[in-house]
């Protein structure tokens, strides 16, 4: 079972970035579907989380989460991610920077869904498995939801340039996340990854868990596999600053990431030598 959700950051804290739009998901093995739900029930009970309140990255005002202290919410998120890791769940998130590739949102969303579909299909093929994708119900009217579902049919009927349609064995379905704990996990993973890219501490604090959860390539790297940043060439070095990865590999060729003394390194990538985060004045006060 694959559960997907979208997220975004209109004003990233990290310099050189524009508005971020993202779609991500969690790939849940059959044995982990019930196990994760049970683990989340236990976490909720331990933290005295109110019955019936949905876990959301951006909770509405007046909810338990909105009024709870930061340490409790951080513990909730870390424990949710660890439960997913322990259950063998994997994730994939695609983040698009509209500041560098300013497509209209209506064009960005199907493009990043295609990128995500490619990663999901490849994962299923590598494990000789099949899956069903369930998305959080899109906002808007029922008519808007039906149009969104119709727009996704091409993926499951025809596949993509890189993925055949035989691994995802059903049209994409939707469900209300309020009743599906796995969609709440997808919300957390997608939003936290997007926040980490944007440079917000709420996301960067969770980066070690996000890295363990993310799908990896044949070289054990999340870059391009479990986390896709687009446009790729401009954002490559964020895999170093966020996840500590020393290289990015594509088609068997490795590219060194982060600061380097190599005088022959091609210039131009905005995050080669700096993470883009604001400098904190530790002498103030």
C-alpha positions in Angstrom: 0.0 0.0 0.0 1.3 3.4 -1.0 -0.1 6.5 0.7 0.7 9.9 -0.8 0.1 13.6 0.1 1.3 17.0 -1.0 2.9 19.9 0.8 4.7 23.2 0.2 6.6 26.2 1.6 5.8 29.6 0.1 8.7 31.4 1.8 11.7 29.2 2.5 14.1 30.3 5.1 17.0 29.0 3.1 18.4 31.6 0.7 18.4 31.0 -3.1 15.1 29.1 -3.0 11.7 30.2 -4.2 8.3 28.7 -3.4 8.5 24.9 -2.9 5.8 22.5 -4.0 6.1 18.8 -3.1 4.4 15.4 -3.3 5.5 12.5 -1.3 4.5 9.1 -0.1 5.2 6.1 2.1 5.4 2.6 0.8 3.9 0.3 3.4 4.5 -3.5 3.1 1.5 -5.6 3.7 2.7 -6.8 7.1 3.2 -3.3 8.3 -0.2 -1.9 7.4 -1.9 -3.0 10.7 1.4 -2.9 12.6 2.0 0.8 12.0 -1.6 1.6 12.9 -1.2 -0.3 16.2 2.2 1.4 16.9 0.6 4.8 16.3 -2.2 4.1 18.7 0.4 3.3 21.4 2.3 6.5 20.7 -0.9 8.5 20.9 -1.8 6.9 24.2 1.6 7.5 25.7 1.5 11.2 24.8 -2.2 11.5 25.9 -3.2 12.5 22.4 -7.0 13.1 22.2 -9.0 10.4 20.5 -10.3 11.4 17.1 -7.8 14.3 16.5 -6.0 13.9 13.3 -2.2 14.2 13.4 -1.2 17.0 11.0 2.0 19.0 10.2 0.0 22.2 10.4 -2.8 21.6 12.9 -5.8 23.9 13.0 -6.1 26.4 15.9 -7.7 25.1 19.0 -6.5 21.6 18.6 -4.3 19.7 21.1 -1.4 19.8 18.7 -1.7 23.6 18.2 -1.4 24.2 21.9 1.0 21.4 22.9 4.7 22.4 23.5 7.3 22.0 20.9 9.1 19.1 22.7 6.0 17.0 22.8 5.3 17.5 19.1 8.9 16.8 18.2 8.7 13.5 20.2 5.4 12.6 18.5 7.0 13.1 15.0 10.2 11.3 15.9 8.4 8.3 17.3 6.0 8.2 14.3 9.0 8.1 11.9 10.9 5.6 14.0 7.8 3.3 14.1 7.7 3.5 10.3 11.4 2.7 10.0 11.0 -0.3 12.4 8.1 -1.6 10.3 10.1 -1.6 7.1 8.2 1.3 5.5 10.0 3.3 2.9 9.4 6.8 1.6 9.9 9.0 -1.5 9.4 12.7 -1.7 9.7 15.1 -4.7 10.3 18.8 -4.0 10.1 21.4 -6.8 11.6 24.9 -6.5 9.4 27.3 -8.4 12.0 30.0 -7.9 14.3 28.2 -10.3 11.8 26.6 -12.5 8.7 28.9 -12.3 6.1 26.7 -14.0 2.5 27.4 -13.1 1.3 25.3 -10.2 -1.2 23.5 -12.4 1.7 22.2 -14.5 4.1 21.5 -11.6 1.7 19.2 -9.7 1.3 16.5 -12.4 5.0 16.7 -13.2 6.1 15.9 -9.7 3.4 13.3 -9.3 4.9 11.6 -12.4 8.4 11.7 -10.8 7.0 10.2 -7.6 5.2 7.5 -9.6 8.5 6.6 -11.2 10.2 6.1 -7.9 7.3 4.0 -6.5 7.1 1.8 -9.6 10.9 1.2 -9.6 10.8 0.3 -5.9 8.0 -2.2 -6.5 9.9 -3.7 -9.5 13.1 -4.0 -7.5 11.1 -6.0 -4.9 9.0 -7.9 -7.5 5.9 -6.6 -5.9 2.7 -4.7 -6.9 0.9 -1.9 -5.1 -2.1 0.4 -4.8 -1.7 4.1 -4.4 -4.1 6.0 -2.0 -3.9 9.8 -1.9 -5.3 12.2 0.7 -8.5 13.7 -0.6 -7.6 16.9 -2.5 -9.0 20.1 -1.2 -11.9 21.8 -3.0 -15.2 20.4 -4.2 -16.2 16.9 -5.2 -15.9 18.1 -8.8 -12.3 19.1 -8.2 -11.5 15.8 -6.7 -13.0 13.9 -9.7 -11.0 16.0 -12.1 -7.8 15.3 -10.1 -8.5 11.6 -10.2 -9.3 11.7 -13.9 -6.0 13.5 -14.6 -4.1 10.7 -12.8 -5.5 7.9 -14.9 -2.8 8.3 -17.6 -0.2 7.2 -15.0 -1.9 4.0 -14.0 -3.1 3.1 -17.6 0.0 4.0 -19.6 2.8 4.4 -17.1 5.6 7.0 -17.8 8.7 7.3 -19.9 10.6 5.3 -17.2 7.9 3.2 -15.6 5.6 0.6 -17.0 2.0 0.5 -15.7 2.1 -3.1 -14.4 3.3 -2.4 -10.9 0.6 -0.1 -9.7 -2.4 -2.3 -10.2 -5.3 0.1 -9.7 -6.2 3.7 -10.5 -5.1 6.1 -7.8 -7.7 6.1 -5.0 -8.5 8.8 -2.4 -9.4 8.6 1.2 -9.9 11.2 4.0 -6.7 11.3 6.0 -8.6 11.8 9.2 -9.4 8.1 9.2 -6.2 6.7 7.8 -3.1 6.8 10.0 -0.8 6.0 7.0 -1.9 9.2 5.2 -1.1 11.1 8.4 2.4 9.5 8.2 2.6 10.6 4.5 1.7 14.1 5.5 4.4 14.1 8.1 7.1 12.7 5.8 6.3 15.0 2.9 5.9 18.2 5.0 8.9 17.5 7.1 11.1 16.9 4.1 9.9 20.0 2.4 10.5 22.0 5.6 14.0 20.6 5.8 14.7 21.7 2.3 13.3 25.1 3.1 15.6 25.3 6.1 13.1 25.3 8.9 14.3 23.7 12.2 11.1 21.7 12.5 12.2 19.8 9.4 16.0 19.7 9.7 15.6 18.3 13.3 13.9 15.3 11.7 16.5 14.8 8.9 18.2 11.7 10.5 14.8 9.9 10.7 13.8 11.0 7.2 17.1 9.7 5.8 16.6 6.3 7.4 13.1 6.1 6.1 13.8 7.2 2.5 14.2 4.8 -0.3 17.9 4.5 -1.4 19.6 3.7 -4.7 22.1 1.0 -5.4 24.8 3.1 -3.7 22.8 3.5 -0.5 22.1 7.2 -1.2 18.7 8.9 -0.8 19.6 11.6 -3.4 17.4 11.1 -6.5 15.9 8.0 -5.1 14.0 8.7 -1.8 14.3 12.5 -2.1 14.1 14.2 -5.4 15.0 17.9 -5.7 14.1 19.7 -8.9 15.7 21.3 -10.8 18.4 18.8 -9.9 21.6 20.4 -10.9 21.0 23.6 -9.0 19.9 21.8 -5.8 22.3 18.8 -5.7 24.4 20.1 -2.7 21.3 20.2 -0.4 21.7 16.4 -0.2 25.0 17.2 1.6 23.7 19.9 3.9 20.5 18.1 4.9 21.4 14.4 4.8 25.2 14.4 5.0 25.6 12.7 1.6 29.1 13.2 0.1 28.1 12.4 -3.5 25.2 12.1 -5.9 25.2 9.3 -8.4 23.4 9.3 -11.7 23.9 6.6 -14.4 26.9 5.3 -12.6 28.7 8.6 -12.4 29.4 10.2 -9.1 29.3 13.9 -8.4 31.0 15.3 -5.3 28.8 17.4 -3.0 29.4 20.2 -0.6 32.6 22.3 0.0 35.7 21.2 -1.8 39.3 22.5 -2.3 39.3 21.0 -5.8 40.5 23.9 -8.1 38.9 22.1 -11.1 35.5 21.8 -9.7 33.0 23.5 -12.0 31.5 26.6 -10.3 27.9 27.7 -10.3 25.8 25.5 -8.0 24.3 27.8 -5.4 24.8 25.5 -2.4 28.3 24.2 -3.1 30.0 26.1 -0.3 27.1 27.3 1.9 23.9 25.9 3.2 22.0 29.1 2.5 20.7 29.4 6.1 20.7 32.8 7.9 23.8 33.3 10.0 22.8 33.4 13.7 24.5 36.1 15.8 25.7 34.1 18.9 27.2 37.2 20.5 23.9 39.1 20.7 22.4 39.5 24.1 
